[in-house]
Amino acid sequence: MATQGQLTNLSAIAEALRKIDKDKLLRPTLGEASIKETFSDRLEQINRKLEFATEFAPAVHDEYVSQVVSAFQNIHVAMQNQASLDNAHYVASRDQFLININSYLEQLQRSWPAFVTAAVEARGFLQDEGIRKEYQRTIDAMKVEAENSLKLVKAEAEKTIEEARKLAKQIEDGARRTAAHISVEVAQREFKEAGNKLWYQVMLWSGFIIVSLVCFGWFALDLLEIEPGGEWTWRNFYHSGLRITLLGGVGAVAAFCFRMFRAHLHMYQHNLHRQRLTNSMATLVESAVTPEQRDLILGHLVGSIAAFGSSGILQKEDDSIHYPKMIIDTIQRTVAPPSSK
């Protein structure tokens, strides 16, 4: 077993090697003249062997520990001297320094099997049970690490998916609000233009009603002022029927104007109702809690707005505009002589 003195010497040389200025030793600023490219691997090898020797030296014979300490001291002296040189001498002694380091590493290899043997015994590799336990310990450690990694990956995946869902929902809600806002603006503009046209039609037909009523009243008063005189002949019947027909025609025109006025007034009010629904669409849709409720409300609103309804202009029954024809048919049946049987 190594003595405490040799262990102390090994710890001291290990500390001295760690304190060497690596920048001065490697000098990467010198470019190709630097030993960084050729010596970096050897420096890493020296550090690994130094840690290994420090760990298992207590279980190694004092003679082998002394030889290892001597080899590390030689390496320290060579590295310290090379780091302390100026650039010119550094470049000049570069090759000799690398040769010396290689020889010291070979010196270190002579005593190294003793440290490897101590490591094998300490780790239990010479016993089957020790190998099995070390293997099982490694497997268990790998399992724990794999489970932790899977849990971490799963948590990160769930977090990413949740963030993606929130982002997708935000994009969907934003697109829905943007599309609804644009559609509502277009619908509001269209219904406003339609309302202006319908109001113009209402005013136009109200003017026609006033003119037709004035004409009807004037013609009716004119007929009242005519006093029948003389004997009744077929001419009297002819003029009476003609006047009644004209009066009925004027009344039919007035009735048609009333109907058109009523129809356009109905369409104007219906358009105002649609315009109010369109103005309230965004508020009504946003009042819903779930997307399904929003779609249902939006569907009902669009259906209510898109339904044209009855304008009152077209009807299946006979229109009152045919009233003059009915009057003429009645007069003809009245004045026509009865057919002889």
C-alpha positions in Angstrom: 0.0 0.0 0.0 1.2 3.5 -0.7 2.5 5.6 2.2 1.0 8.9 3.2 4.1 10.7 2.0 3.8 9.4 -1.6 0.1 10.2 -1.6 0.8 13.7 -0.5 3.5 14.1 -3.2 0.9 12.8 -5.8 -1.7 15.3 -4.7 0.8 18.1 -4.7 2.0 17.4 -8.3 -1.6 17.0 -9.4 -2.4 20.5 -8.0 0.7 21.9 -9.7 -0.2 20.5 -13.1 -3.7 22.0 -12.8 -2.3 25.4 -12.1 -0.2 25.6 -15.3 -1.3 28.4 -17.6 -2.8 26.6 -20.6 -2.8 29.7 -22.8 0.9 30.2 -22.3 1.6 26.5 -22.9 -0.5 26.1 -26.0 -0.2 29.7 -27.4 -2.9 29.5 -30.1 -2.0 33.0 -31.3 1.2 31.7 -32.9 -0.8 29.8 -35.5 1.1 26.9 -37.0 4.1 27.4 -34.6 1.7 26.7 -31.7 1.5 23.2 -30.1 -2.3 23.5 -29.7 -3.1 21.0 -32.5 -0.5 18.4 -31.6 -0.4 18.6 -27.8 -4.1 19.0 -26.9 -4.9 15.3 -27.1 -1.8 14.5 -25.0 -2.8 17.1 -22.4 -6.2 15.5 -22.1 -4.6 12.1 -21.7 -2.3 13.5 -19.0 -5.3 14.9 -17.1 -7.2 11.6 -17.3 -4.3 9.6 -16.0 -3.7 12.1 -13.2 -7.3 11.8 -12.0 -7.2 8.0 -12.3 -3.9 7.7 -10.4 -5.1 10.1 -7.6 -8.2 8.0 -7.1 -6.6 4.5 -6.9 -3.2 5.4 -5.5 -4.0 4.4 -1.9 -4.5 0.7 -3.1 -1.2 0.6 -5.1 2.3 -0.4 -3.8 4.4 2.6 -2.7 7.1 1.8 -5.3 4.7 2.2 -8.2 3.2 5.3 -6.7 6.7 6.8 -6.4 7.4 6.0 -10.1 4.2 7.7 -11.2 4.9 10.7 -9.1 8.4 11.0 -10.7 6.8 10.8 -14.2 4.2 13.4 -13.4 7.0 15.7 -11.9 9.0 15.4 -15.1 5.9 16.2 -17.1 5.2 19.2 -14.9 8.8 20.6 -15.2 8.7 20.2 -19.0 5.3 21.9 -19.3 6.3 24.7 -16.9 9.5 25.4 -18.7 7.8 25.4 -22.2 5.2 27.9 -20.9 7.8 30.2 -19.5 9.8 30.6 -22.7 9.5 33.6 -25.0 8.0 33.1 -28.5 11.3 32.6 -30.3 12.7 30.0 -27.8 9.2 28.5 -27.6 9.2 27.8 -31.3 12.7 26.5 -31.3 12.2 24.0 -28.4 8.7 23.0 -29.7 9.7 19.6 -31.2 12.1 18.7 -28.3 9.3 19.4 -25.8 6.9 17.0 -27.6 9.6 14.3 -27.7 10.2 14.7 -23.9 6.5 14.5 -23.1 6.2 11.3 -25.1 9.1 9.7 -23.2 7.6 10.7 -19.9 4.3 9.2 -20.9 6.1 6.0 -21.8 7.7 6.1 -18.3 4.3 6.5 -16.8 3.0 3.4 -18.7 5.6 1.1 -16.9 3.8 1.6 -13.6 0.3 1.9 -14.9 -0.8 -1.8 -14.8 -0.6 -1.6 -11.0 -3.2 1.2 -10.9 -5.4 -0.6 -13.4 -5.3 -3.7 -11.2 -6.3 -1.6 -8.2 -9.2 -0.1 -10.1 -10.4 -3.6 -11.2 -10.3 -4.9 -7.6 -12.0 -1.8 -6.2 -14.9 -2.0 -8.7 -15.4 -5.7 -8.2 -14.9 -6.8 -11.7 -12.9 -9.9 -10.7 -16.0 -11.4 -9.1 -19.0 -12.6 -11.1 -21.3 -11.2 -8.5 -19.6 -7.9 -8.7 -19.9 -7.8 -12.5 -23.5 -8.7 -12.3 -24.2 -6.1 -9.7 -22.3 -3.5 -11.7 -24.2 -4.5 -14.8 -27.5 -4.4 -12.9 -26.6 -1.0 -11.4 -25.9 0.3 -14.8 -29.1 -1.1 -16.3 -31.1 0.4 -13.4 -29.5 3.7 -13.8 -30.2 3.7 -17.5 -33.9 2.7 -16.8 -34.3 5.6 -14.4 -32.7 8.0 -16.8 -34.8 6.7 -19.7 -38.0 7.0 -17.6 -37.1 10.5 -16.5 -36.3 11.4 -20.1 -39.7 10.0 -21.3 -41.5 11.9 -18.6 -39.7 15.1 -19.5 -40.5 14.5 -23.2 -44.1 13.7 -22.5 -44.5 16.8 -20.3 -42.8 19.0 -23.0 -45.0 17.4 -25.7 -48.2 18.0 -23.7 -47.1 21.6 -23.0 -46.3 22.2 -26.7 -49.7 20.6 -27.8 -51.6 22.7 -25.3 -49.8 25.9 -26.4 -50.5 24.9 -30.0 -54.2 24.4 -29.2 -54.4 27.8 -27.5 -52.6 29.4 -30.4 -54.9 27.7 -32.9 -58.0 28.8 -30.9 -56.7 32.3 -30.8 -56.1 32.3 -34.6 -59.5 30.7 -35.2 -61.3 33.2 -32.9 -59.4 36.1 -34.5 -60.2 34.9 -38.0 -63.8 34.4 -37.1 -64.1 37.9 -35.6 -62.3 39.4 -38.6 -64.5 37.6 -41.1 -67.7 38.3 -39.2 -66.7 42.0 -38.9 -66.0 42.3 -42.6 -69.2 40.5 -43.5 -71.3 42.6 -41.2 -69.8 45.8 -42.7 -70.6 44.7 -46.2 -74.2 43.6 -45.2 -74.7 46.9 -43.4 -73.6 48.9 -46.4 -75.8 46.8 -48.8 -78.9 47.1 -46.6 -78.4 50.8 -46.2 -78.2 51.3 -49.9 -81.3 49.2 -50.4 -83.1 51.2 -47.7 -82.4 54.4 -49.5 -83.8 53.1 -52.8 -86.9 51.7 -51.1 -87.5 55.0 -49.4 -87.3 56.7 -52.8 -89.9 54.2 -54.1 -92.2 54.9 -51.1 -92.1 58.6 -51.7 -92.6 58.1 -55.5 -95.7 55.9 -55.0 -97.1 58.2 -52.3 -96.9 61.0 -54.9 -98.7 58.8 -57.4 -101.4 58.2 -54.8 -101.9 61.9 -54.2 -102.2 62.6 -58.0 -104.6 59.6 -58.6 -106.8 60.7 -55.6 -106.9 64.2 -56.9 -107.9 63.0 -60.4 -110.5 60.6 -59.0 -112.0 63.3 -56.8 -112.0 65.9 -59.6 -113.6 63.4 -62.0 -116.2 62.3 -59.5 -117.2 65.9 -58.7 -117.4 66.7 -62.4 -119.8 63.8 -62.9 -122.0 64.9 -60.0 -122.4 68.3 -61.6 -124.0 66.8 -64.8 -127.7 66.9 -64.7 -129.7 64.5 -66.9 -132.2 66.2 -69.2 -134.4 65.3 -72.1 -135.5 61.8 -73.1 -133.3 58.8 -72.4 -131.9 57.3 -75.5 -129.1 54.8 -76.2 -126.7 57.7 -76.2 -127.5 58.4 -72.6 -126.7 54.8 -71.7 -123.5 54.9 -73.8 -122.2 58.1 -72.1 -123.2 56.9 -68.7 -121.3 53.6 -69.1 -118.3 55.5 -70.5 -118.2 57.8 -67.5 -118.5 54.9 -65.1 -115.7 53.0 -66.9 -113.4 56.1 -66.8 -114.2 56.6 -63.1 -113.5 52.9 -62.4 -110.2 53.2 -64.3 -109.1 56.1 -62.3 -110.1 54.3 -59.1 -108.3 51.2 -60.2 -105.1 53.3 -60.9 -105.5 54.8 -57.4 -105.9 51.3 -55.9 -102.8 50.1 -57.8 -100.9 53.0 -56.4 -102.1 52.3 -52.9 -101.0 48.7 -53.3 -97.5 49.6 -54.6 -97.1 52.1 -51.8 -98.1 49.6 -49.2 -95.8 46.9 -50.7 -92.7 49.3 -50.8 -93.5 50.6 -47.4 -93.6 47.0 -46.1 -90.3 46.2 -47.9 -88.8 49.4 -46.4 -89.7 48.4 -42.9 -88.6 44.8 -43.5 -85.2 46.1 -44.8 -84.9 48.3 -41.6 -85.5 45.1 -39.5 -82.7 43.3 -41.5 -80.4 46.3 -41.0 -81.0 46.2 -37.2 -80.3 42.5 -37.2 -77.1 43.1 -39.1 -76.0 45.8 -36.7 -76.6 43.5 -33.8 -75.1 40.4 -35.4 -71.6 40.8 -33.9 -72.9 41.4 -30.4 -75.3 38.4 -30.6 -72.7 36.0 -31.9 -70.1 37.1 -29.4 -72.6 36.6 -26.5 -72.3 32.8 -27.1 -70.0 30.7 -24.9 -69.1 27.8 -27.1 -68.3 27.7 -30.9 -71.4 25.5 -31.4 -73.6 28.1 -29.9 -72.0 30.8 -32.0 -72.6 28.8 -35.2 -76.2 28.1 -34.2 -76.9 31.8 -33.5 -75.1 32.9 -36.7 -77.1 30.4 -38.7 -80.4 31.7 -37.3 -79.4 35.3 -37.9 -78.3 34.6 -41.5 -81.5 32.7 -42.2 -83.6 35.5 -40.8 -81.7 38.1 -42.9 -81.6 36.0 -46.1 -85.4 35.2 -46.1 -87.0 37.6 -48.5 -90.6 37.3 -47.3 -93.7 38.6 -49.0 -93.4 41.9 -50.7 -97.1 42.3 -51.4 -96.6 43.1 -55.1 -97.5 39.6 -56.4 -100.5 37.6 -55.4 -102.2 34.5 -56.7 -105.7 36.0 -56.7 -107.0 38.4 -59.4 -105.6 41.9 -59.0 -107.9 44.8 -58.5 -106.4 46.3 -61.7 -108.9 44.1 -63.6 -111.8 46.1 -62.0 -112.5 48.2 -65.2 -112.9 44.9 -67.2 -115.4 43.7 -64.7 -117.3 47.0 -65.0 -117.4 46.9 -68.8 -118.6 43.3 -68.7 -121.4 44.2 -66.3 -122.5 47.2 -68.4 -122.6 45.1 -71.6 -124.8 42.5 -69.9 -127.1 45.2 -68.6 -127.6 47.2 -71.9 -127.7 44.2 -74.1 -131.2 43.2 -75.2 -132.5 39.9 -73.9 -132.1 37.1 -76.4 -135.2 35.7 -77.8 -135.9 32.1 -77.1 
